[in-house]
Structure formats: structure tokens, C-alpha cells
Amino acid sequence: MHSMFDAIFQHSYIGIIISNKAGVMQSVNPFAATLFGYRAEELIGLEVEVLIPKELREGHIPKRLNYLEKPTPRAMGIGFDLEGLKKDGMRFPVELSLSSFEKDGELQIISFINGIAERKLSENKLKELAAELESKVEERTEELSQALMELNQTNLSLVAETKERKSKEEQVRKALKQEKDLSELKSRFVSMASHEFRTPLGGILTSASLLERYTTPETANKRDRHIKTIKKSVKNLTLILNDFLSLDKLEQGIIGTNPTQFKIKEFAEESVEETRDLSEKGQVISYAHSGDDAPVVQDRDMLRNVLVNLISNAMKYSPAESIVEIETIQGKEQVTLIVKDHGIGIPEAEQKQLFQRFFRAKNATNIQGTGLGLNICKRYIDLMNGTVAFKSVFNEGTTFTVQVPTELKYEKNTTD
């Protein structure tokens, strides 16, 4: 196993640096050395700050010491970009993932470093393309506006055709708005997907690399912890993919309800169990049901998407050692689902925007998310002839209340 780790260390296409508590580099793999323009042996024994631009070094040391107090794994790309310094003085953008392990009773910090200069160029190119697309949309808008003016002038004397003309004008306006919305959606989708898919994949890579080291019975707890990290990252990735796929179907108008018969209590218990792998350390999910237990007729998949999304949000925006409370209440004509957390809450000034597409509250920007989940939930609830409401207090928590009828009639697949 040691030789396998050495092979991964030596031949990995990501930079790996192992340093001690003092920040002194103990091991540097060839990729990391080449990335910074050094030979590996030149870096051994130097402090990691030598790889950071000079004006940033003083501020980096307190951050390094703060990490040592609570050395938890940090996945790539969350919340901020970093800069590295090559031997020749050239600065370049990097992504950094941190983890820790013990060797001979001493804490060791392992850094995974990836140069992202090419990706930054690609992202800038995407922005340029988005700007170009927006310019073309504006040109098209101007052309269509001109066409509308000509149409107005031509039809002034055609009173009998006024109704048809107004209908066509409205169609053109809708087409213009849809084209603008599509342009914005594509641009934001490219930017969002670039970051959100990378974050859970970085967590999987880090845990998989460290998992190779923990093969003895004594390291079972560490092994289980990294396995849980991998499962959690995969589940996060699945939720992100589901959000994008659901949004695509909703935008195309090809989603409709498909009512089936099922029991709410059993359904809710399955949804709660499905989300347990997403919980933070010490988080507890409680569930209670009251009222009838007779089968309901609803769209099970849509309702599951709503409940799983609300539960995963409650856990994601709540601290460790907190309780997420789930409750279902079944009456004769409607079912109520309640999800309550004791997390960061939603600032009052931003609550009106909560169900808008891509909206992220200011106090949640450093937490992974697409900004699509609640928008999709609201649209699903509307399709199920239901309602959703919430109460939130900043830094105290949020409660979502969803109500849907116990019997939903079948509708053909359309969101119009």
C-alpha cells in the first residue's frame, strides 16, 4: 500500500505538498515542483509561504495557524480564489484543497494544488461569448422592434385586422423575452455548472486519495469518515444534476403531473432516510406524523423532490449538533409538510426574492448551492395545486410549510 501511495504521489497530475505544523514542507511531488518552477529538493525544508506572493504572506500565516486549531478537510474551489508565486516571480491562479493526517504522532497537513490559469482563460472566453451573444440578442431585438414599428404603420388603416395584429405583436414580444431569458439562463448555467460540479468532485478526489492510506483496523474510523465524505459528495452531485435536469424540463414545458396512490407517513420516512448521508456532524433529523394515514393520490416524484430539497437545505444551512424537525399532518382534503431548522436564517430584506431562479442570500454565498432548488420546488408545488410559505429569522432558523391536496387529478404533460 505504501508503494501504491508513492506511485500516486509521484505520478499524480495534481500538485501534492505535505508540511508539518510549522508550515515547513516535508514532501513535494514532481507535479507541484514543476507547477511552481522548482525542483522538489529545493522546496524541502522551506516554509509554504515561499509559494505565496510576498504581500500576501503576512496575512497567510494567521490563516494557517487558525486551520491547525481545527484541521477539517476543505474541498477545492469554495468561496475564493488564491494566487501562487513561481520561482521566477510570476504569479498565477491556483485552487487549494486541504486535509490532515498524523504520522509518528505528529500532525501533517496535505495540500492538493491545481493550477487554473487555463481554466480562467476559458471562463473569460465564456464571458466574452456570453457578451457577444447578448449583443446579438440586442441587435435582434432592435430588428424586431423596427419590424414592429413598420407593422404598426402598415396596419393603421386596417381596422378589421387590429385584433390579429395585436396578437402577433404579443407573440413577438413573448419571443423577444424568451430569447433574452434563454441567453441569460445559458450564460448563468455555464458559470454555475463550472463551479458546482467541480466542488463535490474535488471532495471525492481528496477523500479517495487519502482512503488508500487507511487500511488497518486501527484506522477504521478515519476510513469510514472518508467513505462518508465520498457518499455525501456523490449525493450532492446527484442533487445538483437533478436541479439542472428539472429546470431544463420546466423551461421546455414538458413536465406534467402523474398522480399515484401512496401513504404520506411511509413516503416521508423514506425521504428522511434518503437525506441522512447529507447531515453534518452531530445533526439530528426528527420526524413526526399526525392525522390520517389513508393513501393519498399525488405526484410522488414531485413531492419527493420538494421534501428532499427542503430537508437537504435545512441541513446544509444549519450548524453541526443541531436538530432538523420534519412533520407531516394529513387531513381529509389536504396534506401539510413542515420542515424546520435552527440555522443561519434568511435576511428579511432578501426574503421576497427567495423563490427566484439562481437567487442566493448574502449570508449563504460561501455554502455550496445552485440557487435553483427553491425555484423548482415552487413550480412543482404549483403544478400539484399546492401552496408554500415560510417564516425565517436571521441567525435563528427557517420553517417551510407546504400544503397539497390529498387527491390530485391527472393532467397531461405541460406546464402551460
C-alpha positions as CSV (number, residue, x, y, z in Angstrom):
1,M,0.0,0.0,0.0
2,H,2.9,2.3,0.7
3,S,4.3,1.8,-2.7
4,M,0.9,2.5,-4.2
5,F,0.7,5.8,-2.4
6,D,4.2,6.6,-3.6
7,A,3.2,5.9,-7.1
8,I,0.1,8.2,-6.8
9,F,2.3,10.8,-5.1
10,Q,5.0,10.7,-7.8
11,H,2.8,10.5,-10.9
12,S,-0.4,12.4,-9.9
13,Y,-1.4,15.2,-12.3
14,I,-2.2,17.4,-9.3
15,G,0.3,19.1,-7.0
16,I,0.7,17.5,-3.6
17,I,2.7,19.1,-0.8
18,I,3.0,17.7,2.8
19,S,4.0,20.1,5.5
20,N,4.3,20.0,9.3
21,K,2.6,22.2,11.9
22,A,5.3,24.9,11.4
23,G,4.4,25.1,7.8
24,V,7.7,23.6,6.7
25,M,7.4,21.5,3.6
26,Q,8.4,17.8,4.2
27,S,7.4,16.2,0.8
28,V,6.7,17.8,-2.6
29,N,5.6,15.7,-5.6
30,P,7.1,16.4,-9.1
31,F,3.9,18.0,-10.4
32,A,3.8,20.6,-7.6
33,A,7.5,21.3,-8.0
34,T,7.1,21.8,-11.8
35,L,3.9,23.9,-11.2
36,F,6.0,26.4,-9.2
37,G,9.1,26.2,-11.3
38,Y,11.3,24.4,-8.7
39,R,13.0,21.1,-8.3
40,A,11.3,19.1,-5.5
41,E,14.5,19.1,-3.3
42,E,14.7,22.9,-3.5
43,L,11.4,23.2,-1.6
44,I,12.0,20.6,1.1
45,G,12.7,22.4,4.4
46,L,11.2,25.8,3.2
47,E,8.1,27.3,4.6
48,V,5.0,27.1,2.4
49,E,4.8,30.9,2.4
50,V,7.7,30.9,-0.2
51,L,5.0,29.8,-2.7
52,I,2.8,32.8,-2.0
53,P,3.1,36.4,-3.3
54,K,5.2,38.5,-0.8
55,E,2.5,41.0,0.1
56,L,0.1,38.1,1.0
57,R,2.5,36.1,3.2
58,E,2.0,38.0,6.4
59,G,-1.8,37.5,6.1
60,H,-1.5,33.8,5.3
61,I,0.3,32.8,8.5
62,P,-2.7,33.6,10.8
63,K,-4.9,31.6,8.4
64,R,-2.6,28.6,8.5
65,L,-2.4,28.7,12.3
66,N,-6.2,29.0,12.5
67,Y,-6.6,25.9,10.3
68,L,-4.3,24.0,12.7
69,E,-6.7,24.6,15.6
70,K,-9.5,22.8,13.7
71,P,-7.9,20.9,10.7
72,T,-11.1,19.8,8.9
73,P,-10.9,18.8,5.2
74,R,-11.5,21.8,2.8
75,A,-12.7,21.0,-0.8
76,M,-11.4,22.8,-3.8
77,G,-13.0,26.0,-5.1
78,I,-15.3,27.0,-2.3
79,G,-15.8,30.7,-1.9
80,F,-12.5,32.2,-3.0
81,D,-9.5,32.1,-5.5
82,L,-5.8,32.0,-4.5
83,E,-2.6,33.1,-6.1
84,G,0.7,31.2,-6.2
85,L,4.2,32.5,-6.8
86,K,6.6,30.7,-9.2
87,K,10.4,30.7,-8.7
88,D,10.8,33.2,-11.4
89,G,8.5,35.6,-9.7
90,M,5.5,35.0,-11.9
91,R,2.1,35.0,-10.2
92,F,-0.7,32.6,-11.3
93,P,-4.1,31.5,-10.1
94,V,-4.5,28.2,-8.1
95,E,-7.1,26.1,-6.4
96,L,-6.2,24.6,-3.0
97,S,-7.7,21.7,-1.1
98,L,-6.5,20.9,2.5
99,S,-6.6,17.8,4.7
100,S,-4.6,16.4,7.5
101,F,-3.3,13.1,9.0
102,E,-0.9,12.0,11.7
103,K,2.5,10.5,11.2
104,D,4.5,9.2,14.1
105,G,2.2,11.2,16.4
106,E,2.8,14.5,14.6
107,L,0.1,16.4,12.7
108,Q,0.8,16.6,9.0
109,I,-1.0,18.9,6.5
110,I,-1.5,17.7,3.0
111,S,-2.3,20.3,0.3
112,F,-3.7,19.4,-3.1
113,I,-2.8,22.2,-5.6
114,N,-4.2,22.7,-9.1
115,G,-3.1,25.5,-11.5
116,I,-6.2,27.0,-13.0
117,A,-4.7,29.6,-15.4
118,E,-6.1,27.8,-18.5
119,R,-9.5,27.4,-16.9
120,K,-9.5,31.1,-16.0
121,L,-8.8,31.9,-19.7
122,S,-11.6,29.6,-20.7
123,E,-14.0,31.3,-18.2
124,N,-13.0,34.7,-19.6
125,K,-13.7,33.4,-23.1
126,L,-17.1,32.1,-22.0
127,K,-17.8,35.6,-20.6
128,E,-16.8,37.1,-23.9
129,L,-19.0,34.7,-25.8
130,A,-21.9,35.5,-23.4
131,A,-21.4,39.2,-24.0
132,E,-21.3,38.6,-27.8
133,L,-24.5,36.6,-27.5
134,E,-26.1,39.4,-25.6
135,S,-25.0,41.9,-28.2
136,K,-26.6,39.7,-30.9
137,V,-29.8,39.4,-28.9
138,E,-29.9,43.2,-28.6
139,E,-29.3,43.5,-32.4
140,R,-32.1,41.0,-33.0
141,T,-34.3,43.0,-30.5
142,E,-33.7,46.2,-32.5
143,E,-34.5,44.5,-35.7
144,L,-37.7,43.1,-34.3
145,S,-38.6,46.4,-32.7
146,Q,-38.2,48.1,-36.1
147,A,-40.3,45.4,-37.7
148,L,-43.0,46.1,-35.1
149,M,-42.9,49.8,-35.9
150,E,-43.3,49.1,-39.6
151,L,-46.1,46.7,-38.8
152,N,-47.9,49.4,-36.8
153,Q,-47.6,51.9,-39.6
154,T,-48.8,49.4,-42.2
155,N,-51.8,48.3,-40.2
156,L,-53.0,51.7,-39.0
157,S,-55.7,51.8,-41.8
158,L,-56.6,48.1,-41.4
159,V,-59.2,48.3,-38.6
160,A,-60.6,44.9,-39.4
161,E,-57.2,43.3,-38.8
162,T,-56.5,45.0,-35.5
163,K,-57.2,42.0,-33.3
164,E,-54.9,39.7,-35.4
165,R,-52.1,42.4,-35.5
166,K,-52.2,42.8,-31.7
167,S,-52.0,39.0,-31.3
168,K,-48.9,38.9,-33.5
169,E,-47.3,41.8,-31.6
170,E,-47.8,40.0,-28.3
171,Q,-46.2,36.8,-29.8
172,V,-43.2,38.8,-31.0
173,R,-42.8,40.4,-27.5
174,K,-43.0,37.0,-25.9
175,A,-40.5,35.6,-28.3
176,L,-38.1,38.5,-27.5
177,K,-38.5,38.0,-23.8
178,Q,-37.9,34.2,-24.1
179,E,-34.8,34.8,-26.2
180,K,-33.4,37.2,-23.6
181,D,-34.3,34.8,-20.8
182,L,-32.7,31.9,-22.7
183,S,-29.5,33.9,-23.2
184,E,-29.2,34.8,-19.5
185,L,-30.1,31.2,-18.5
186,K,-27.4,29.7,-20.7
187,S,-24.7,32.2,-19.5
188,R,-25.5,31.6,-15.8
189,F,-25.8,27.8,-16.4
190,V,-22.3,27.7,-17.8
191,S,-20.9,29.7,-14.9
192,M,-22.8,27.8,-12.3
193,A,-22.1,24.3,-13.7
194,S,-18.3,25.1,-14.0
195,H,-18.1,25.7,-10.2
196,E,-20.8,23.5,-8.7
197,F,-19.9,20.2,-10.4
198,R,-16.2,20.8,-9.6
199,T,-16.7,21.2,-5.8
200,P,-18.2,17.7,-5.0
201,L,-15.8,16.1,-7.4
202,G,-12.9,17.7,-5.6
203,G,-14.1,16.3,-2.3
204,I,-14.3,12.8,-3.9
205,L,-10.8,13.1,-5.3
206,T,-9.3,14.2,-1.9
207,S,-11.1,11.5,0.2
208,A,-10.3,8.8,-2.4
209,S,-6.6,9.7,-2.3
210,L,-6.5,9.6,1.5
211,L,-8.6,6.4,1.7
212,E,-5.6,4.5,0.2
213,R,-3.7,5.1,3.4
214,Y,-6.2,3.8,5.9
215,T,-6.3,0.0,5.5
216,T,-5.6,-1.2,9.1
217,P,-8.2,-1.9,11.8
218,E,-6.7,1.0,13.8
219,T,-7.6,3.5,11.0
220,A,-11.2,2.2,10.5
221,N,-12.8,5.4,11.9
222,K,-10.7,7.6,9.5
223,R,-11.6,5.2,6.6
224,D,-15.3,5.4,7.5
225,R,-15.2,9.2,7.7
226,H,-13.7,9.5,4.2
227,I,-16.2,6.9,2.8
228,K,-19.0,9.1,4.2
229,T,-17.4,12.2,2.6
230,I,-17.4,10.4,-0.8
231,K,-21.1,9.3,-0.3
232,K,-22.1,12.8,0.7
233,S,-20.3,14.3,-2.3
234,V,-21.9,11.9,-4.7
235,K,-25.3,12.7,-3.2
236,N,-24.7,16.4,-3.5
237,L,-23.6,15.9,-7.1
238,T,-26.9,14.0,-7.8
239,L,-29.0,16.8,-6.3
240,I,-27.2,19.4,-8.4
241,L,-27.7,17.3,-11.6
242,N,-31.4,16.8,-10.7
243,D,-31.8,20.6,-10.3
244,F,-30.4,21.3,-13.7
245,L,-32.4,18.5,-15.4
246,S,-35.6,19.6,-13.7
247,L,-35.0,23.2,-14.7
248,D,-34.4,22.2,-18.3
249,K,-37.7,20.2,-18.4
250,L,-39.6,23.0,-16.7
251,E,-38.2,25.6,-19.2
252,Q,-39.2,23.5,-22.1
253,G,-42.7,23.0,-20.7
254,I,-42.6,19.2,-20.9
255,I,-43.2,18.4,-17.2
256,G,-46.8,17.5,-16.0
257,T,-48.2,15.8,-13.0
258,N,-48.5,12.0,-12.7
259,P,-50.7,11.2,-9.7
260,T,-50.2,7.8,-8.0
261,Q,-51.5,6.4,-4.7
262,F,-49.2,6.2,-1.7
263,K,-49.1,6.7,2.1
264,I,-47.7,10.0,3.3
265,K,-46.1,8.7,6.5
266,E,-44.2,5.9,4.7
267,F,-43.2,8.3,1.9
268,A,-41.9,10.9,4.4
269,E,-39.9,8.3,6.3
270,E,-38.2,7.2,3.0
271,S,-37.4,10.8,2.1
272,V,-35.8,11.5,5.6
273,E,-33.7,8.3,5.3
274,E,-32.6,9.3,1.8
275,T,-31.1,12.6,3.1
276,R,-29.3,11.3,6.2
277,D,-25.9,11.0,4.4
278,L,-26.1,14.8,3.8
279,S,-26.1,15.6,7.5
280,E,-23.3,17.4,9.2
281,K,-21.5,16.0,12.3
282,G,-24.0,15.6,15.2
283,Q,-27.0,16.7,13.3
284,V,-30.3,15.0,14.2
285,I,-33.4,14.6,12.0
286,S,-36.6,14.2,13.9
287,Y,-39.9,13.1,12.2
288,A,-43.5,13.1,13.4
289,H,-46.8,12.3,11.7
290,S,-50.3,13.2,12.8
291,G,-53.8,12.8,11.4
292,D,-55.0,10.3,8.9
293,D,-52.8,7.5,7.4
294,A,-55.0,6.7,4.4
295,P,-53.4,6.6,1.0
296,V,-53.3,9.9,-0.9
297,V,-53.3,10.5,-4.7
298,Q,-50.5,12.9,-5.6
299,D,-47.4,13.1,-7.8
300,R,-45.0,11.1,-5.6
301,D,-41.8,12.1,-7.6
302,M,-42.6,15.8,-7.5
303,L,-43.5,15.8,-3.8
304,R,-40.3,13.7,-3.0
305,N,-38.2,16.3,-4.9
306,V,-39.8,19.1,-2.8
307,L,-39.3,17.3,0.5
308,V,-35.8,16.1,-0.2
309,N,-34.8,19.6,-1.3
310,L,-36.2,21.3,1.8
311,I,-34.6,18.8,4.1
312,S,-31.2,19.0,2.4
313,N,-31.3,22.8,2.6
314,A,-32.2,22.7,6.3
315,M,-29.2,20.5,7.0
316,K,-26.9,22.5,4.7
317,Y,-27.7,25.8,6.3
318,S,-27.7,24.6,9.9
319,P,-24.7,24.1,12.2
320,A,-23.4,20.7,13.5
321,E,-25.1,19.3,16.6
322,S,-28.4,20.9,15.5
323,I,-31.9,19.4,15.1
324,V,-33.9,19.4,11.8
325,E,-37.6,18.8,12.5
326,I,-39.8,17.2,10.0
327,E,-43.6,17.0,10.4
328,T,-46.5,15.7,8.3
329,I,-50.1,16.4,9.0
330,Q,-52.8,14.7,7.0
331,G,-56.4,15.9,6.9
332,K,-59.3,14.9,4.8
333,E,-58.6,17.3,1.9
334,Q,-55.0,18.3,2.3
335,V,-51.6,17.2,3.5
336,T,-49.2,19.6,5.3
337,L,-45.4,19.1,5.2
338,I,-43.3,21.2,7.7
339,V,-39.5,21.4,7.6
340,K,-37.9,23.4,10.5
341,D,-34.3,24.2,11.1
342,H,-32.2,26.2,13.5
343,G,-29.7,27.5,11.0
344,I,-28.5,30.8,9.5
345,G,-31.9,32.0,8.5
346,I,-32.7,34.4,5.6
347,P,-32.2,38.1,5.9
348,E,-35.5,39.9,6.0
349,A,-34.6,42.3,3.1
350,E,-34.0,39.3,0.8
351,Q,-36.9,37.1,1.7
352,K,-39.1,38.4,-1.2
353,Q,-36.5,37.0,-3.7
354,L,-36.3,33.6,-2.2
355,F,-38.1,31.7,-5.0
356,Q,-36.4,33.5,-7.8
357,R,-34.2,31.4,-10.1
358,F,-30.4,31.5,-9.2
359,F,-31.1,33.6,-6.0
360,R,-28.6,33.1,-3.2
361,A,-28.9,35.0,0.1
362,K,-25.8,37.1,1.0
363,N,-25.2,35.0,4.1
364,A,-25.1,31.8,2.1
365,T,-22.7,32.6,-0.7
366,N,-19.9,30.5,0.8
367,I,-22.1,27.5,1.1
368,Q,-22.4,25.2,-2.0
369,G,-25.6,25.6,-3.9
370,T,-27.1,26.4,-7.3
371,G,-29.9,28.8,-6.4
372,L,-32.3,26.6,-8.3
373,G,-33.8,24.3,-5.7
374,L,-36.5,26.5,-4.2
375,N,-37.5,27.9,-7.6
376,I,-38.0,24.3,-8.8
377,C,-39.9,23.4,-5.6
378,K,-42.3,26.4,-6.0
379,R,-43.0,25.4,-9.6
380,Y,-43.6,21.8,-8.7
381,I,-45.9,22.8,-5.8
382,D,-47.9,25.0,-8.2
383,L,-48.3,22.0,-10.6
384,M,-49.6,19.9,-7.7
385,N,-52.2,22.7,-6.9
386,G,-50.5,23.4,-3.6
387,T,-49.0,26.3,-1.7
388,V,-45.7,27.0,0.1
389,A,-45.0,29.5,2.8
390,F,-42.1,30.2,5.1
391,K,-41.1,32.0,8.3
392,S,-37.4,32.9,8.9
393,V,-35.4,34.8,11.5
394,F,-31.8,35.8,10.7
395,N,-29.3,33.6,12.6
396,E,-32.2,31.7,14.3
397,G,-33.7,29.4,11.6
398,T,-36.3,28.9,9.0
399,T,-39.6,26.9,8.8
400,F,-41.1,25.9,5.5
401,T,-44.8,24.8,5.3
402,V,-46.1,23.1,2.1
403,Q,-49.7,22.2,1.6
404,V,-51.0,20.0,-1.2
405,P,-54.4,18.4,-1.8
406,T,-54.9,14.7,-0.9
407,E,-56.2,14.0,-4.3
408,L,-54.7,15.4,-7.5
409,K,-56.4,14.8,-10.8
410,Y,-54.3,13.6,-13.7
411,E,-53.1,16.3,-16.1
412,K,-51.3,15.9,-19.4
413,N,-47.6,16.7,-19.6
414,T,-47.4,20.5,-20.0
415,T,-46.5,23.5,-17.8
416,D,-48.5,26.0,-19.8
